[in-house]
Amino acid sequence: MEPADTRFDRLARLGMLVAANAVLAMGPWLVRLADTGPVAAGFWRLTLALPVIAFFAWREPASKAPLGRIGLLLVAGAGVAFALDLAAWHLGIERTRLGNASLFGNSGSVILIAWSLIAARQSPRMAEIAAVAAALIGAFLLMDGSLQISHENLLGDLFSLLAGVLYAVYLLMLRSVRARLGPWSMLVLVILAGAPILLGVALALGEAVMPGNWAPLLVLAMSSQVVGQGLLIRSLSWFSPLVIGLALLTQPALAALSGYLAFGEGLSAQDMIGMALMGTALALARASEPKVKVPRP
């Protein structure tokens, strides 16, 4: 009989999921620092990360189950969805406030939460209802001060909202084949499908593609794509869409905390309550999941 996860295993995996979202929360700042066009920055994010991810994929154990034609199409479709997500979100970042882009760009979390509750085909448990309520209230408290709806921000908000929907599609498509393919091999296929689309969109928009300063793009590629997406894709086999969706909603809390630690930005009582609610939501959602047994080497 295979031993069940220990409490340390569960906490470590939850920590990896939160860390993935912490790294991904830095993305908008790096996109704005890049001296290319926003969609071109997405292209370089994938392209510069590809050699590192391909190396990890080469070192990855061979998959036990064949991916199959349907599985390959799903991964390729996920790559297209991810490319369009990056294009829409990066365009949104340039056209709205970072607070708006963070909130609307993570709107896919609501889709993941709803999908998880619908796919369960049963009434949600009290712990799940409490987790969703705590997360939504916490996110509202954190974003209340920075969210500004205006005519000037409308186009950027719509791009960011579209990106959130596409991101949910991307994660759900990958989740359906995660058991048949390692996370790094999956990311290689996603990049091969998505990078040409981003380059084509950037050229069609007339963006500057070649950067003068490579530093922001290298940091973007290594942080958001290698670390952030690497940890997130690995988490797909550990957590339900409910927990993944709630984790995405923690990005405003992580952004507020990083601002306090790195830049000395003040945290109001409302911010701290929002952060506490987000942490409570994740704990409730994780506790409501059944404890599964996993293979050990």
N, C-alpha and C positions, 0 to 999 in steps of 0.2 A: 504494500500500500504506500502511495506517495504521501509524504508529510505535508500537512497544511502550512500555509504561510504563517510565520511568526509575526507578532505585533511589530517587531523591528522591521521586517520585510515590508509590511503594509505602510508604515510611517515613511520608510526610505523611498518607496515608490510614489507616495503622495508628495514627498518633498521634491522628487524629480519632476513631477508634473507642475508643481508651483514654480520651480526654478525655470522650467521651459517658458512659462508665461511671463516670468520676470525678465528673461532675456528678450522675448518677443516684444515686450512693452517698450524697449529701447528703439525699436525699428523706426518709428516716425521721426525721431530726432536725427538719426543717421541719414535718412532719405533727404531731409531738408539740408543737411550739411554737404551732401554730394553736389558736385558741379556739373552733373549730367542732367538730362531730363528725368522726371520721376519714374516713367515706365522703363527707361534705360537703366535706372538704378536697380529696378527689379531684375532686369536681364543679367546685370553683373552680379547681383546677389546669388543667382543660381549658378552662373557660369564659373565664378571664382571659387564657389564651394564644391563644384563637381569633382576636382581631383582628390580632395580630402575625403569626400563621401564615397567615391569610387574605391579608394584604398580601404576604407572600413568595410565596404561591401565585399571586397576581395578576401578580407580576413574573416568574414562572417561564415558560420557553419552553413553547409548546403541545406536547402529547403527539403523537408521530408515529403511534402505533398506537391504535385505538379500545379503550376499556376493555371495552366489551360488557356484556351483562347478567350473565354469569357473573362477570366481573371485579368489577362493582359489588357483587354479592352477597358476594363474597369480602372486599372491603374493608369492607362493612357488618358482616359476620360478625366480621372482625378487630376492628372498633370495639366490638362487644358483648363479645368476649373480653377486650379491653383494659380496658373498664369493670369487668367482673367481677373481673379481675386486680387493679385498683386497689382495689376495694371489699374484696376478701379480704385483700390485703396491708396496707391501712391498718387494718383491724380486727385483723390479726395484730400490727402494730406496737404497738397499744395494750394487747395482752394477753400479750406476751412480751418478752424481752430484745432489745435492738437487734442483738446479735450473732446470736441465733437467727433473727430476722427477716431479717437480711442473708443468712445461709446458706440457709435454706429458701426465701426469696423468689427466690433465684437458682438453685433446683433445676432450673428449666427448661433451664439450660445443659447438664445431663446429657442431656436429651431431644434438644436440638439436636445435641450431639456424636454421640449414637447414630443420629439420623436421617441425619446426614451420612455416617457410615460405612456404613449400610444402603443409602442411596440410591446410593452409589458402585457397588454391585453387584460389588465385588471385595474381596479381602483388604486390610485396611489396611496402608499402608506402615509401615516401621519408624519413620520420622520422626513419623508420626501417632500411633502407639502410644506413643512416647516423650513426645510433647507431652501427650497425655491423662494419662499416668501422672504427669508432672511437675506438671500443673495440679492433679490430685486430691490429690497428696501436699502440694503447696504450700498449697492451700486448707485441708487438715486441720491443718497446722502453724499457720496463721494463726488458725484458729477454735478451736483446742484450748483456749486459755485462756478464751475468752469464751462458748463454747457450754455451756449448762447445760440438761440435760433434766430436767424435774420435772413433777409433777402440776399445779402452779400455771401452768406455761407451756404445757401440752399444747394447749389450745384455740388459743392464739395461734400455736403451731408448726404446727398443722394448717391454719389459715387461710393462713399464709405458704407452706406447701407447696402448697396449692391455687393460690395466686397464681402460684407458679413454673411450674406446669403450664399455666395459662391464658396466661402470658406467652410460653411457647414456641409455643403454638397461634397466638397473635397474630402473632408474627414469621414463622412458617412460612406463614401465610395471606397476609401482605403480600408475602413474598418471591416468591410465585407470580405476582404482578401488578406487581412493582416496575418491570419493563422497560417497562410500558405507561403509567405514571403517575409524574409528578414527586413527590419526597418531600414537598413542602409541600402540594400538592394532595391527596396521600394522607392526610396528617395532618388536613386540614380535614374530609374525609369520615369519618375515624376519630372525630374529636371530635363531629361532628354525630350519629353513631350512638351514641356512648358517653355523652355528657354527660347526656341525659335519663334514662338507666338509673341513673346514679349519683345524680341528684337524687331519683328515685323510691325507690331503696333507702334513701337518707338519711332521707327523709320517713317511710317505712314503719318505720324503726328509731327514729323519734322524736328524731333528732339535732338539735342546734342548727345551723342552716344559715347564718344571717346572722352574719358575724364582727364583733367589736368592734375587732379589730386586723387590718388588711389586710396588714401588712408580710410576715408569714411566708408568706401565701398568694400574694402577688405574686412573692416570691422563688422559691417553689416552682414557680409557673407558668412564669416566665421561665427558670429553670435546668433543672428536670427536663423540662418539656414542650417549650419552644422550643429550648433548646440540646441537652439530653440526647437527647430523642426525635428532634429534627431531624437530628442527626449520626448517630444509630443507624440511622434509616430510610434515610438516604443511603448508609450502609455496606452495606446489604443487597445492592446491585448490585455491590459491590467484593469481598466476601468470601464464602466458603462458610459454611454453618451450623456447621462445625467451628470456624472462627476466631471467629465470632460467639459461639458457646457458651463457648469458652475465654476470650474477652474478658469475658463476664458473670461468670466466676469470679474475675476480677481485682478485683472490687469490695471484698472484704475486705482485699486488699493496699493498695488505694487509700485505704480508710478508715483503715488503720493508718498509712500515710504522712502523710495529712492531719492526723491526730491528733498526730504527731510534729512536723510543720512548724508547725501553727497553735497547738497547745496544749502543746507541749513534753512530750507523753506519751512515755515510754520505749519503745524498741524492743529486745526481747530478741534473743539470737542466733537463737532459733527463729523469731521474726518475720522477721528478715532473710533467713534461709534460705528461708522460705516465699515471701517476695517475690521472691527470686532465681529460685526454681523457676517461679513464675507468669510472670515475664518470659521465661524460657527456653522455657516451653511455647508462648507466643505466637510467639516467634521461630521455633521449630521448625515450628509449624503453618503460618505464613505462608510459610516457605521451601519447604514441601512442596507448595504450590499451584503449578499451572502458570502461567507468565507469559503473560498475555493481552494482546492488542492492543486499544486503545480508541480511539474517535474523538477527534480534537482539533479545536477550533475553528480 
